[in-house]
Structures are given as C-alpha cells and as structure tokens.
C-alpha cells in the first residue's frame, strides 16, 4: 500500500518536473522572426514550430495546446509550408530557440501568453 502511494505521488509530480521556467529567455531582447514553417507539434507542455528564416532555423516554443486551440491556433494552421512571423524572446544559451509571445500565420495573429 505504501509503495503504491509513493508511486502515485511520483507519477503525479512528473509533468511538473518536466516543465521549465521562463527565466531562461531574455525578455529585454525581443525579436520578430519571419520564415516558413518546416515542422510543428501540438505537444505537452508546449507546442512548437521549427521556422526557417532567411539565415537560420529557429525552434519556437509556443503555448500549451489547450491555450492555442482555445485561441484558434489549430494544428492545421501551423502546417508545414505556411509563412509565419513570431514575436518573442530568445533563449539565453540556445541561440536557435525563441519563446513566442505571439504568432502571425497568414493574416491571423494569435496572442500566446
């Protein structure tokens, strides 16, 4: 019985342990990045987009899937080949990563935070 309780507590805590803090991103240096979506995912805890700009491939960290869906940013919107502009904050040590505050795909802008 005690073993089951410990296991249940450990499993309950796993999703929180996998989540990261936003202090890894530099809010003092916002960027606008425009490019073509190469790949996207509606994954937990945050969705993502690989965005090919003119000179770099960016890993864009989006909002949780439930928030994106409720704001109208569906998986179909983020299809490969779509043009997108992302406003967000660069990661302090991963030079190809950006935390998105908003994304514009076509003529639709979605606030993510």
Buried (B, 14 or more C-beta within 10 A) or exposed (E): EEEEEEEEEEEEEEEEEEEEEEEBBEEEEEEEBEBBBEBBBBEEEBBBBBBEBEEEEBBBBBBBBEBBBEEEBEEEBBEEEBEBBBBBBBBEEEEEBBBBBBBBBEEEEBEBE
